[in-house]
Amino acid sequence: GCVMEMEVDENFLATKAKMLACGTINVDEATKAVDKCVITGMASPDNVAMIGELDQLIIGEDTSSHQNDLVWIYDFASGAMTRI
């Protein structure tokens, strides 16, 4: 799954969209039965919340593609995504 970033106009209608962050399919034979997506990236993002003063996005998973659902922080300034 992916999280998209959208630009909106004054009426809050989307005018542009791009992929902000996407998960990656796990091709490792030893682990892909348990984790269908690599654990260094998100899988099936479900919930998001913006931390405006830090310019960061919290991304929560609701997935069967990871053994355990994870929570991530996406930092807009650096483009880094960190598992928390």
NORSUL-V12108 format. One record per pair of residues at least 24 apart in sequence whose C-alpha atoms are under 8 Angstrom apart, sorted by the first residue. I is the first residue (numbers start at 1). J is the second residue. Records with the same first field share a line. If there is no record, write none. Layout:
I->J / J
//
This chain:
1->42 / 43 / 44 / 45
2->43 / 44 / 45
3->45
34->65 / 66 / 67
35->65 / 66 / 67
36->65 / 66
37->65 / 66
38->66
39->66
40->83
41->81 / 83
42->70 / 72
//
